[in-house]
Amino acid sequence: MLGLKPVKIWFVCGSQHLYGPETLAQVDAQLAKITDYLSKEAGLPLEIVTQPVAKSSAEVTDLCIRANADPECGGLILWMHTFSPAKMWIRGLSQLTKPFMHLHTQFARELPWDTIDMDYMNLNQSAHGDREAGFIHSRLRLGRKVVVGHWTDTDVHARIDAWMRAARAWHDWQGGRFCRFGDNMREVAVTEGDKVAAEMAFGFSVSGYGIMDLVDVMSGIADSDVAALAAEYETLYDVMPVLKKGGDKHHSLLHAARQELALKAFFAEGGFKGFTDTFEDLHGVEQLPGIASQRMMAAGFGFAGEGDWKTVALVRALKVMGHGLSGATSFMEDYTYHMVPGAEQVLGSHMLEVCPTIAADKPKVEIHPLGIGGKADPVRLVFDARLGDAVSASLMDMGNRFRLLVNEVTTVEHPALPNLPVASAVWECKPDFKTALQSWILAGGAHHTAFSFDVTTEMLEDFATMAGIELAVINADTTIPQFKQDLMTNEVYWHIAKGFRA
Ligand code: MN
């Protein structure tokens, strides 16, 4: 995926000098066995690097400073094989800036009933070593994931997998740059936000550009490159005859291809991982970028319409979380409802820009008028989304904090939409239409979302923990009274937790 840098996870085992060299040698050997197994057998998305067993405050502090300074370290897995007095973790963990996960496991799965003695118990005592660790993590108010189970369990691997995916997305955001052509679409509230607060909370920055900066790059793209890309469109998609070479509107396809090549060049130059534009600021371009934006998303860039930089970053994050899976993640907008009782559905789409990674079949390339923006007809990819379970996620700036809102949904079969000139998805919400939408509206959820068939609520929960932001989930277990109470409780918690830095 574009712009994805190498990320490694450090596996850290805590102990102490009390046990003597013989026991510590056993700890070393068993730690090596676990990390070797996790690296080779667990199918995890990130490389695990074993660190020396941490036995003192100085060693823990050194470890945390090294982790902070290593650009490839995306996070730490902590495990206390033996007891590790937790005061020795205070100085290090207090300055750790990387996310960490606490794996509560034990080397041996079964108790050796016939042979167990005190030596065995002194070695295999994560049952209380990890409690001591958990206390200091809680005492220091450190956000982290806790995973419980034997290290050979596939369920444990799945929990680590989700956390690693979140860690990779978090790593990707740090120092990340997003590009915003023009400003916010006029007077829209939810797409606005505090970019300073966002950089403090999330580590990415948003840089504004005039669309003419892109137009300058477009004019420098060679005609031969443009023609070659347009020809590629004809091989990849079902292109409308009028848009094909020799067709009346082929010029529009060429213009779209020129936009895509210019966007690619512009982002390579600026090191951007995503972008937003707005139909209200299109001076110098003939049409709103449609297929160009769609294909940029398919290449891994974050995208959202109308200046919505928060959703740009979120789409990028979900794409990174899903890296190596099916790749099906898109910008989405909750557009229109099917409100038949008992069969309620949401039709999601956008005026052009839905990512073809979520397409069920080969997309069509079409050209149709766009009622807003006052520009020429834009070229776009048209398709129906695939069927299956997905998440719809929205990031809002609540003033004193960011809120990540998630709804678990399922895309469903539906009648054909022969007159719809854009890509779309139709889904049902969990737990049901009314509860989901009542909750979404109460939480102030946006109409723009990041929509993914790869990403799970667990990954987003881990991601919110790393970011230290509020998470609100609407799923099969959601009830209105509890959800309302959670929002009110969160209001108090986040007001206090963030203090004066918000
Ligand atoms: Mn929109």
Boltz pocket constraint, residues with backbone or C-beta under 6 A from the ligand:
constraints:
  - pocket:
      binder: B
      contacts: [[A, 305], [A, 306], [A, 333], [A, 350], [A, 448]]
      max_distance: 6.0
